[in-house]
Amino acid sequence: MKIYCPVCFYKPKGSDRWVCHPGCGHMWHTFDTQGRCPHCTKQWRDTSCPACGIWSRHVAWYHDELPEREQETDKEIEVGNF
């Protein structure tokens, strides 16, 4: 599983922090808790990107890795090799 912004593809760093606001004001790394504030337990449906600032559904940040053969097939299609 890879985690990155669905808009700009930013990969969160371990040092990134989000603030529960409006809420309790607690700062934490939202991907450590799948978007739930560990202080007040508020579940955040959306997450803002530290890089582009756009809010997206929290679940949209989680991306399954394709099996190696599927990745190769996708690359072939992208570059036009048929």
Distance bins in CASP14 RR format, pairs under 12 A and 6 or more apart:
PFRMAT RR
TARGET T0000
AUTHOR 0000-0000-0000
RMODE 2
METHOD distances of the structure
MODEL  1
1 31 0 0 0 0 0 1 0 0 0 0 0
1 34 0 0 0 0 0 1 0 0 0 0 0
1 59 0 0 0 0 0 1 0 0 0 0 0
1 61 0 0 0 0 0 1 0 0 0 0 0
1 62 1 0 1 0 0 0 0 0 0 0 0
1 63 1 0 0 1 0 0 0 0 0 0 0
1 64 1 0 0 1 0 0 0 0 0 0 0
1 65 1 0 0 1 0 0 0 0 0 0 0
1 66 0 0 0 0 0 1 0 0 0 0 0
2 9 0 0 0 0 1 0 0 0 0 0 0
2 10 0 0 0 0 0 1 0 0 0 0 0
2 11 1 0 0 1 0 0 0 0 0 0 0
2 12 0 0 0 0 0 1 0 0 0 0 0
2 31 0 0 0 0 0 1 0 0 0 0 0
2 61 0 0 0 0 1 0 0 0 0 0 0
2 62 1 0 0 1 0 0 0 0 0 0 0
2 63 1 0 1 0 0 0 0 0 0 0 0
2 64 0 0 0 0 1 0 0 0 0 0 0
2 65 1 0 0 1 0 0 0 0 0 0 0
2 66 0 0 0 0 0 1 0 0 0 0 0
3 9 0 0 0 0 0 1 0 0 0 0 0
3 10 0 0 0 0 1 0 0 0 0 0 0
3 11 1 0 0 1 0 0 0 0 0 0 0
3 12 1 0 0 1 0 0 0 0 0 0 0
3 13 0 0 0 0 0 1 0 0 0 0 0
3 14 0 0 0 0 0 1 0 0 0 0 0
3 16 0 0 0 0 0 1 0 0 0 0 0
3 29 0 0 0 0 0 1 0 0 0 0 0
3 30 0 0 0 0 1 0 0 0 0 0 0
3 31 1 0 1 0 0 0 0 0 0 0 0
3 32 0 0 0 0 0 1 0 0 0 0 0
3 34 0 0 0 0 0 1 0 0 0 0 0
3 35 0 0 0 0 0 1 0 0 0 0 0
3 47 0 0 0 0 0 1 0 0 0 0 0
3 49 0 0 0 0 0 1 0 0 0 0 0
3 56 0 0 0 0 0 1 0 0 0 0 0
3 58 0 0 0 0 0 1 0 0 0 0 0
3 59 0 0 0 0 0 1 0 0 0 0 0
3 60 0 0 0 0 0 1 0 0 0 0 0
3 61 1 0 1 0 0 0 0 0 0 0 0
3 62 1 0 1 0 0 0 0 0 0 0 0
3 63 1 0 0 1 0 0 0 0 0 0 0
3 64 0 0 0 0 0 1 0 0 0 0 0
3 65 0 0 0 0 0 1 0 0 0 0 0
4 10 1 0 0 1 0 0 0 0 0 0 0
4 11 1 0 1 0 0 0 0 0 0 0 0
4 12 1 0 0 1 0 0 0 0 0 0 0
4 13 0 0 0 0 0 1 0 0 0 0 0
4 31 0 0 0 0 0 1 0 0 0 0 0
4 47 0 0 0 0 0 1 0 0 0 0 0
4 49 0 0 0 0 1 0 0 0 0 0 0
4 50 0 0 0 0 0 1 0 0 0 0 0
4 51 0 0 0 0 1 0 0 0 0 0 0
4 52 0 0 0 0 0 1 0 0 0 0 0
4 56 0 0 0 0 0 1 0 0 0 0 0
4 60 0 0 0 0 1 0 0 0 0 0 0
4 61 1 0 0 1 0 0 0 0 0 0 0
4 62 0 0 0 0 1 0 0 0 0 0 0
4 63 1 0 0 1 0 0 0 0 0 0 0
4 65 0 0 0 0 0 1 0 0 0 0 0
5 11 1 0 0 1 0 0 0 0 0 0 0
5 12 0 0 0 0 1 0 0 0 0 0 0
5 16 0 0 0 0 0 1 0 0 0 0 0
5 31 0 0 0 0 0 1 0 0 0 0 0
5 47 0 0 0 0 1 0 0 0 0 0 0
5 48 0 0 0 0 1 0 0 0 0 0 0
5 49 1 0 1 0 0 0 0 0 0 0 0
5 50 0 0 0 0 1 0 0 0 0 0 0
5 51 1 0 0 1 0 0 0 0 0 0 0
5 52 1 0 0 1 0 0 0 0 0 0 0
5 53 0 0 0 0 1 0 0 0 0 0 0
5 54 1 0 0 1 0 0 0 0 0 0 0
5 55 0 0 0 0 0 1 0 0 0 0 0
5 56 1 0 0 1 0 0 0 0 0 0 0
5 57 0 0 0 0 0 1 0 0 0 0 0
5 58 0 0 0 0 0 1 0 0 0 0 0
5 60 0 0 0 0 1 0 0 0 0 0 0
5 61 1 0 0 1 0 0 0 0 0 0 0
5 62 0 0 0 0 0 1 0 0 0 0 0
5 63 0 0 0 0 0 1 0 0 0 0 0
6 46 0 0 0 0 0 1 0 0 0 0 0
6 47 0 0 0 0 1 0 0 0 0 0 0
6 49 0 0 0 0 1 0 0 0 0 0 0
6 52 0 0 0 0 0 1 0 0 0 0 0
6 54 0 0 0 0 1 0 0 0 0 0 0
6 55 0 0 0 0 0 1 0 0 0 0 0
6 56 1 0 1 0 0 0 0 0 0 0 0
6 57 1 0 0 1 0 0 0 0 0 0 0
6 58 0 0 0 0 0 1 0 0 0 0 0
6 59 0 0 0 0 1 0 0 0 0 0 0
6 60 1 0 1 0 0 0 0 0 0 0 0
6 61 1 0 0 1 0 0 0 0 0 0 0
6 62 0 0 0 0 1 0 0 0 0 0 0
6 63 0 0 0 0 1 0 0 0 0 0 0
7 47 0 0 0 0 0 1 0 0 0 0 0
7 48 0 0 0 0 0 1 0 0 0 0 0
7 49 1 0 0 1 0 0 0 0 0 0 0
7 51 0 0 0 0 1 0 0 0 0 0 0
7 52 1 0 1 0 0 0 0 0 0 0 0
7 53 0 0 0 0 1 0 0 0 0 0 0
7 54 1 0 1 0 0 0 0 0 0 0 0
7 55 0 0 0 0 1 0 0 0 0 0 0
7 56 1 0 0 1 0 0 0 0 0 0 0
7 57 0 0 0 0 0 1 0 0 0 0 0
7 60 0 0 0 0 1 0 0 0 0 0 0
7 61 0 0 0 0 1 0 0 0 0 0 0
8 48 0 0 0 0 0 1 0 0 0 0 0
8 49 1 0 0 1 0 0 0 0 0 0 0
8 50 0 0 0 0 0 1 0 0 0 0 0
8 51 1 0 1 0 0 0 0 0 0 0 0
8 52 1 0 1 0 0 0 0 0 0 0 0
8 53 0 0 0 0 1 0 0 0 0 0 0
8 54 1 0 0 1 0 0 0 0 0 0 0
8 56 0 0 0 0 1 0 0 0 0 0 0
8 61 0 0 0 0 0 1 0 0 0 0 0
9 49 0 0 0 0 1 0 0 0 0 0 0
9 51 0 0 0 0 1 0 0 0 0 0 0
9 52 0 0 0 0 1 0 0 0 0 0 0
9 54 0 0 0 0 0 1 0 0 0 0 0
9 56 0 0 0 0 0 1 0 0 0 0 0
9 60 0 0 0 0 0 1 0 0 0 0 0
9 61 0 0 0 0 0 1 0 0 0 0 0
9 63 0 0 0 0 1 0 0 0 0 0 0
10 16 0 0 0 0 1 0 0 0 0 0 0
10 31 0 0 0 0 0 1 0 0 0 0 0
10 47 0 0 0 0 0 1 0 0 0 0 0
10 48 0 0 0 0 0 1 0 0 0 0 0
10 49 1 0 1 0 0 0 0 0 0 0 0
10 50 1 0 0 1 0 0 0 0 0 0 0
10 51 1 1 0 0 0 0 0 0 0 0 0
10 52 1 0 0 1 0 0 0 0 0 0 0
10 53 0 0 0 0 1 0 0 0 0 0 0
10 54 0 0 0 0 1 0 0 0 0 0 0
10 56 0 0 0 0 0 1 0 0 0 0 0
10 61 0 0 0 0 1 0 0 0 0 0 0
11 31 0 0 0 0 0 1 0 0 0 0 0
11 49 0 0 0 0 0 1 0 0 0 0 0
11 50 0 0 0 0 0 1 0 0 0 0 0
11 51 0 0 0 0 1 0 0 0 0 0 0
11 61 0 0 0 0 1 0 0 0 0 0 0
11 63 0 0 0 0 0 1 0 0 0 0 0
12 18 0 0 0 0 1 0 0 0 0 0 0
12 29 1 0 0 1 0 0 0 0 0 0 0
12 30 0 0 0 0 1 0 0 0 0 0 0
12 31 1 0 1 0 0 0 0 0 0 0 0
12 32 0 0 0 0 1 0 0 0 0 0 0
12 35 0 0 0 0 0 1 0 0 0 0 0
12 47 0 0 0 0 1 0 0 0 0 0 0
12 48 0 0 0 0 0 1 0 0 0 0 0
12 49 0 0 0 0 1 0 0 0 0 0 0
12 50 1 0 0 1 0 0 0 0 0 0 0
12 51 0 0 0 0 1 0 0 0 0 0 0
12 58 0 0 0 0 0 1 0 0 0 0 0
12 61 1 0 0 1 0 0 0 0 0 0 0
12 62 0 0 0 0 0 1 0 0 0 0 0
13 29 0 0 0 0 1 0 0 0 0 0 0
13 31 0 0 0 0 0 1 0 0 0 0 0
13 50 0 0 0 0 1 0 0 0 0 0 0
13 51 0 0 0 0 0 1 0 0 0 0 0
14 28 0 0 0 0 0 1 0 0 0 0 0
14 29 1 0 1 0 0 0 0 0 0 0 0
14 30 0 0 0 0 0 1 0 0 0 0 0
14 31 0 0 0 0 1 0 0 0 0 0 0
14 32 0 0 0 0 1 0 0 0 0 0 0
14 50 0 0 0 0 0 1 0 0 0 0 0
15 27 0 0 0 0 0 1 0 0 0 0 0
15 28 0 0 0 0 0 1 0 0 0 0 0
15 29 0 0 0 0 1 0 0 0 0 0 0
15 50 0 0 0 0 1 0 0 0 0 0 0
16 27 0 0 0 0 0 1 0 0 0 0 0
16 28 0 0 0 0 1 0 0 0 0 0 0
16 29 1 0 0 1 0 0 0 0 0 0 0
16 30 0 0 0 0 1 0 0 0 0 0 0
16 31 0 0 0 0 1 0 0 0 0 0 0
16 32 0 0 0 0 0 1 0 0 0 0 0
16 47 0 0 0 0 0 1 0 0 0 0 0
16 48 0 0 0 0 0 1 0 0 0 0 0
16 49 0 0 0 0 1 0 0 0 0 0 0
16 50 1 0 1 0 0 0 0 0 0 0 0
16 51 0 0 0 0 1 0 0 0 0 0 0
16 61 0 0 0 0 0 1 0 0 0 0 0
17 25 0 0 0 0 0 1 0 0 0 0 0
17 26 0 0 0 0 1 0 0 0 0 0 0
17 27 1 0 1 0 0 0 0 0 0 0 0
17 28 1 0 0 1 0 0 0 0 0 0 0
17 29 1 0 0 1 0 0 0 0 0 0 0
17 30 0 0 0 0 1 0 0 0 0 0 0
17 31 0 0 0 0 0 1 0 0 0 0 0
17 32 0 0 0 0 0 1 0 0 0 0 0
17 37 0 0 0 0 0 1 0 0 0 0 0
17 48 0 0 0 0 0 1 0 0 0 0 0
17 50 0 0 0 0 1 0 0 0 0 0 0
18 25 0 0 0 0 0 1 0 0 0 0 0
18 26 0 0 0 0 1 0 0 0 0 0 0
18 27 1 0 0 1 0 0 0 0 0 0 0
18 28 1 0 0 1 0 0 0 0 0 0 0
18 29 1 0 0 1 0 0 0 0 0 0 0
18 30 1 0 1 0 0 0 0 0 0 0 0
18 31 0 0 0 0 1 0 0 0 0 0 0
18 32 0 0 0 0 0 1 0 0 0 0 0
18 33 0 0 0 0 1 0 0 0 0 0 0
18 35 0 0 0 0 1 0 0 0 0 0 0
18 36 0 0 0 0 0 1 0 0 0 0 0
18 37 0 0 0 0 1 0 0 0 0 0 0
18 38 0 0 0 0 0 1 0 0 0 0 0
18 39 0 0 0 0 0 1 0 0 0 0 0
18 42 0 0 0 0 0 1 0 0 0 0 0
18 44 1 0 0 1 0 0 0 0 0 0 0
18 46 0 0 0 0 0 1 0 0 0 0 0
18 47 1 0 0 1 0 0 0 0 0 0 0
18 48 1 0 0 1 0 0 0 0 0 0 0
18 49 0 0 0 0 0 1 0 0 0 0 0
18 50 0 0 0 0 1 0 0 0 0 0 0
18 53 0 0 0 0 0 1 0 0 0 0 0
18 55 0 0 0 0 0 1 0 0 0 0 0
18 58 0 0 0 0 0 1 0 0 0 0 0
18 61 0 0 0 0 0 1 0 0 0 0 0
19 25 1 0 1 0 0 0 0 0 0 0 0
19 26 1 0 0 1 0 0 0 0 0 0 0
19 27 1 0 1 0 0 0 0 0 0 0 0
19 28 0 0 0 0 1 0 0 0 0 0 0
19 29 0 0 0 0 0 1 0 0 0 0 0
19 30 0 0 0 0 1 0 0 0 0 0 0
19 37 0 0 0 0 1 0 0 0 0 0 0
19 39 0 0 0 0 0 1 0 0 0 0 0
19 40 0 0 0 0 0 1 0 0 0 0 0
19 42 0 0 0 0 0 1 0 0 0 0 0
19 44 0 0 0 0 0 1 0 0 0 0 0
19 47 0 0 0 0 0 1 0 0 0 0 0
19 48 0 0 0 0 1 0 0 0 0 0 0
19 50 0 0 0 0 0 1 0 0 0 0 0
20 26 1 0 1 0 0 0 0 0 0 0 0
20 27 1 0 0 1 0 0 0 0 0 0 0
20 28 1 0 0 1 0 0 0 0 0 0 0
20 30 0 0 0 0 1 0 0 0 0 0 0
20 33 0 0 0 0 0 1 0 0 0 0 0
20 35 0 0 0 0 1 0 0 0 0 0 0
20 36 0 0 0 0 1 0 0 0 0 0 0
20 37 1 0 1 0 0 0 0 0 0 0 0
20 38 0 0 0 0 1 0 0 0 0 0 0
20 39 1 0 0 1 0 0 0 0 0 0 0
20 40 1 0 0 1 0 0 0 0 0 0 0
20 41 0 0 0 0 1 0 0 0 0 0 0
20 42 1 0 1 0 0 0 0 0 0 0 0
20 43 0 0 0 0 0 1 0 0 0 0 0
20 44 1 0 0 1 0 0 0 0 0 0 0
20 47 0 0 0 0 0 1 0 0 0 0 0
21 27 0 0 0 0 1 0 0 0 0 0 0
21 37 0 0 0 0 1 0 0 0 0 0 0
21 39 0 0 0 0 0 1 0 0 0 0 0
21 40 0 0 0 0 0 1 0 0 0 0 0
21 42 0 0 0 0 0 1 0 0 0 0 0
21 44 0 0 0 0 0 1 0 0 0 0 0
21 48 0 0 0 0 0 1 0 0 0 0 0
22 37 0 0 0 0 0 1 0 0 0 0 0
22 40 0 0 0 0 0 1 0 0 0 0 0
22 42 0 0 0 0 1 0 0 0 0 0 0
22 44 0 0 0 0 0 1 0 0 0 0 0
23 37 1 0 0 1 0 0 0 0 0 0 0
23 39 0 0 0 0 1 0 0 0 0 0 0
23 40 1 0 0 1 0 0 0 0 0 0 0
23 41 0 0 0 0 0 1 0 0 0 0 0
23 42 1 0 0 1 0 0 0 0 0 0 0
23 43 0 0 0 0 0 1 0 0 0 0 0
23 44 0 0 0 0 1 0 0 0 0 0 0
24 36 0 0 0 0 0 1 0 0 0 0 0
24 37 1 0 0 1 0 0 0 0 0 0 0
24 38 0 0 0 0 1 0 0 0 0 0 0
24 39 1 0 1 0 0 0 0 0 0 0 0
24 40 1 1 0 0 0 0 0 0 0 0 0
24 41 0 0 0 0 1 0 0 0 0 0 0
24 42 1 0 0 1 0 0 0 0 0 0 0
24 44 0 0 0 0 0 1 0 0 0 0 0
25 37 0 0 0 0 1 0 0 0 0 0 0
25 38 0 0 0 0 0 1 0 0 0 0 0
25 39 1 0 0 1 0 0 0 0 0 0 0
25 40 0 0 0 0 1 0 0 0 0 0 0
25 42 0 0 0 0 1 0 0 0 0 0 0
26 33 0 0 0 0 0 1 0 0 0 0 0
26 35 0 0 0 0 0 1 0 0 0 0 0
26 36 0 0 0 0 0 1 0 0 0 0 0
26 37 1 0 1 0 0 0 0 0 0 0 0
26 38 1 0 0 1 0 0 0 0 0 0 0
26 39 1 1 0 0 0 0 0 0 0 0 0
26 40 1 0 0 1 0 0 0 0 0 0 0
26 41 0 0 0 0 0 1 0 0 0 0 0
26 42 0 0 0 0 1 0 0 0 0 0 0
26 44 0 0 0 0 0 1 0 0 0 0 0
27 37 0 0 0 0 1 0 0 0 0 0 0
27 38 0 0 0 0 0 1 0 0 0 0 0
27 39 0 0 0 0 1 0 0 0 0 0 0
28 34 0 0 0 0 0 1 0 0 0 0 0
28 35 0 0 0 0 1 0 0 0 0 0 0
28 36 0 0 0 0 1 0 0 0 0 0 0
28 37 1 0 0 1 0 0 0 0 0 0 0
28 38 1 0 1 0 0 0 0 0 0 0 0
28 39 1 0 0 1 0 0 0 0 0 0 0
28 40 0 0 0 0 0 1 0 0 0 0 0
28 41 0 0 0 0 0 1 0 0 0 0 0
28 42 0 0 0 0 0 1 0 0 0 0 0
28 44 0 0 0 0 0 1 0 0 0 0 0
29 35 0 0 0 0 1 0 0 0 0 0 0
29 36 0 0 0 0 0 1 0 0 0 0 0
29 37 0 0 0 0 0 1 0 0 0 0 0
29 38 0 0 0 0 1 0 0 0 0 0 0
29 47 0 0 0 0 0 1 0 0 0 0 0
29 50 0 0 0 0 0 1 0 0 0 0 0
30 36 0 0 0 0 1 0 0 0 0 0 0
30 37 0 0 0 0 1 0 0 0 0 0 0
30 38 0 0 0 0 1 0 0 0 0 0 0
30 42 0 0 0 0 0 1 0 0 0 0 0
30 43 0 0 0 0 0 1 0 0 0 0 0
30 44 1 0 0 1 0 0 0 0 0 0 0
30 45 0 0 0 0 0 1 0 0 0 0 0
30 46 0 0 0 0 0 1 0 0 0 0 0
30 47 1 0 1 0 0 0 0 0 0 0 0
30 48 0 0 0 0 1 0 0 0 0 0 0
30 49 0 0 0 0 0 1 0 0 0 0 0
30 50 0 0 0 0 0 1 0 0 0 0 0
30 56 0 0 0 0 0 1 0 0 0 0 0
30 58 1 0 0 1 0 0 0 0 0 0 0
30 59 0 0 0 0 0 1 0 0 0 0 0
30 61 0 0 0 0 1 0 0 0 0 0 0
30 62 0 0 0 0 0 1 0 0 0 0 0
31 44 0 0 0 0 0 1 0 0 0 0 0
31 47 0 0 0 0 1 0 0 0 0 0 0
31 49 0 0 0 0 0 1 0 0 0 0 0
31 50 0 0 0 0 0 1 0 0 0 0 0
31 58 0 0 0 0 1 0 0 0 0 0 0
31 59 0 0 0 0 0 1 0 0 0 0 0
31 61 1 0 0 1 0 0 0 0 0 0 0
31 62 0 0 0 0 1 0 0 0 0 0 0
32 38 1 0 0 1 0 0 0 0 0 0 0
33 39 0 0 0 0 0 1 0 0 0 0 0
33 40 0 0 0 0 0 1 0 0 0 0 0
33 41 0 0 0 0 1 0 0 0 0 0 0
33 42 0 0 0 0 0 1 0 0 0 0 0
33 43 0 0 0 0 1 0 0 0 0 0 0
33 44 0 0 0 0 1 0 0 0 0 0 0
33 47 0 0 0 0 0 1 0 0 0 0 0
33 58 0 0 0 0 0 1 0 0 0 0 0
34 43 0 0 0 0 1 0 0 0 0 0 0
34 44 0 0 0 0 1 0 0 0 0 0 0
34 45 0 0 0 0 0 1 0 0 0 0 0
34 47 0 0 0 0 0 1 0 0 0 0 0
34 58 1 0 0 1 0 0 0 0 0 0 0
34 59 0 0 0 0 1 0 0 0 0 0 0
34 61 0 0 0 0 1 0 0 0 0 0 0
34 62 0 0 0 0 1 0 0 0 0 0 0
35 41 0 0 0 0 0 1 0 0 0 0 0
35 42 0 0 0 0 1 0 0 0 0 0 0
35 43 1 0 0 1 0 0 0 0 0 0 0
35 44 1 0 1 0 0 0 0 0 0 0 0
35 45 0 0 0 0 1 0 0 0 0 0 0
35 46 0 0 0 0 1 0 0 0 0 0 0
35 47 1 0 0 1 0 0 0 0 0 0 0
35 48 0 0 0 0 0 1 0 0 0 0 0
35 57 0 0 0 0 0 1 0 0 0 0 0
35 58 1 0 1 0 0 0 0 0 0 0 0
35 59 0 0 0 0 1 0 0 0 0 0 0
35 61 0 0 0 0 1 0 0 0 0 0 0
35 62 0 0 0 0 0 1 0 0 0 0 0
36 42 1 0 0 1 0 0 0 0 0 0 0
36 43 1 0 1 0 0 0 0 0 0 0 0
36 44 1 0 0 1 0 0 0 0 0 0 0
36 45 0 0 0 0 0 1 0 0 0 0 0
36 47 0 0 0 0 0 1 0 0 0 0 0
36 58 0 0 0 0 1 0 0 0 0 0 0
37 43 1 0 0 1 0 0 0 0 0 0 0
37 44 1 0 0 1 0 0 0 0 0 0 0
37 47 0 0 0 0 0 1 0 0 0 0 0
37 58 0 0 0 0 0 1 0 0 0 0 0
38 44 0 0 0 0 0 1 0 0 0 0 0
43 58 0 0 0 0 1 0 0 0 0 0 0
43 59 0 0 0 0 0 1 0 0 0 0 0
44 55 0 0 0 0 1 0 0 0 0 0 0
44 56 0 0 0 0 0 1 0 0 0 0 0
44 57 0 0 0 0 1 0 0 0 0 0 0
44 58 1 0 1 0 0 0 0 0 0 0 0
44 59 0 0 0 0 0 1 0 0 0 0 0
44 61 0 0 0 0 0 1 0 0 0 0 0
45 55 0 0 0 0 1 0 0 0 0 0 0
45 56 0 0 0 0 0 1 0 0 0 0 0
45 57 1 0 0 1 0 0 0 0 0 0 0
45 58 1 0 0 1 0 0 0 0 0 0 0
45 59 0 0 0 0 1 0 0 0 0 0 0
45 60 0 0 0 0 0 1 0 0 0 0 0
45 61 0 0 0 0 0 1 0 0 0 0 0
46 53 0 0 0 0 0 1 0 0 0 0 0
46 54 0 0 0 0 1 0 0 0 0 0 0
46 55 1 0 1 0 0 0 0 0 0 0 0
46 56 1 0 0 1 0 0 0 0 0 0 0
46 57 1 0 1 0 0 0 0 0 0 0 0
46 58 1 0 0 1 0 0 0 0 0 0 0
46 59 0 0 0 0 1 0 0 0 0 0 0
46 60 0 0 0 0 1 0 0 0 0 0 0
46 61 0 0 0 0 0 1 0 0 0 0 0
47 53 0 0 0 0 0 1 0 0 0 0 0
47 54 0 0 0 0 1 0 0 0 0 0 0
47 55 1 0 0 1 0 0 0 0 0 0 0
47 56 1 0 0 1 0 0 0 0 0 0 0
47 57 1 0 0 1 0 0 0 0 0 0 0
47 58 1 0 1 0 0 0 0 0 0 0 0
47 59 0 0 0 0 1 0 0 0 0 0 0
47 60 0 0 0 0 1 0 0 0 0 0 0
47 61 1 0 0 1 0 0 0 0 0 0 0
47 62 0 0 0 0 0 1 0 0 0 0 0
48 54 1 0 0 1 0 0 0 0 0 0 0
48 55 1 0 1 0 0 0 0 0 0 0 0
48 56 0 0 0 0 1 0 0 0 0 0 0
48 57 0 0 0 0 0 1 0 0 0 0 0
48 58 0 0 0 0 0 1 0 0 0 0 0
48 61 0 0 0 0 0 1 0 0 0 0 0
49 55 1 0 0 1 0 0 0 0 0 0 0
49 56 1 0 0 1 0 0 0 0 0 0 0
49 57 0 0 0 0 0 1 0 0 0 0 0
49 58 0 0 0 0 0 1 0 0 0 0 0
49 60 0 0 0 0 0 1 0 0 0 0 0
49 61 0 0 0 0 1 0 0 0 0 0 0
50 61 0 0 0 0 0 1 0 0 0 0 0
54 60 0 0 0 0 0 1 0 0 0 0 0
54 61 0 0 0 0 0 1 0 0 0 0 0
55 61 0 0 0 0 0 1 0 0 0 0 0
56 62 0 0 0 0 0 1 0 0 0 0 0
64 70 0 0 0 0 0 1 0 0 0 0 0
64 71 0 0 0 0 0 1 0 0 0 0 0
65 71 0 0 0 0 1 0 0 0 0 0 0
65 74 0 0 0 0 0 1 0 0 0 0 0
66 72 0 0 0 0 1 0 0 0 0 0 0
66 73 0 0 0 0 1 0 0 0 0 0 0
66 74 1 0 0 1 0 0 0 0 0 0 0
66 75 0 0 0 0 0 1 0 0 0 0 0
67 73 0 0 0 0 1 0 0 0 0 0 0
67 74 0 0 0 0 0 1 0 0 0 0 0
68 74 0 0 0 0 0 1 0 0 0 0 0
68 75 0 0 0 0 0 1 0 0 0 0 0
69 75 0 0 0 0 0 1 0 0 0 0 0
69 76 0 0 0 0 0 1 0 0 0 0 0
70 76 0 0 0 0 0 1 0 0 0 0 0
70 77 0 0 0 0 0 1 0 0 0 0 0
71 77 0 0 0 0 0 1 0 0 0 0 0
71 78 0 0 0 0 0 1 0 0 0 0 0
72 78 0 0 0 0 0 1 0 0 0 0 0
72 79 0 0 0 0 0 1 0 0 0 0 0
72 81 0 0 0 0 0 1 0 0 0 0 0
73 79 0 0 0 0 0 1 0 0 0 0 0
73 80 0 0 0 0 0 1 0 0 0 0 0
73 81 0 0 0 0 0 1 0 0 0 0 0
73 82 0 0 0 0 0 1 0 0 0 0 0
74 80 0 0 0 0 0 1 0 0 0 0 0
74 81 0 0 0 0 0 1 0 0 0 0 0
75 81 0 0 0 0 1 0 0 0 0 0 0
76 82 1 0 0 1 0 0 0 0 0 0 0
END
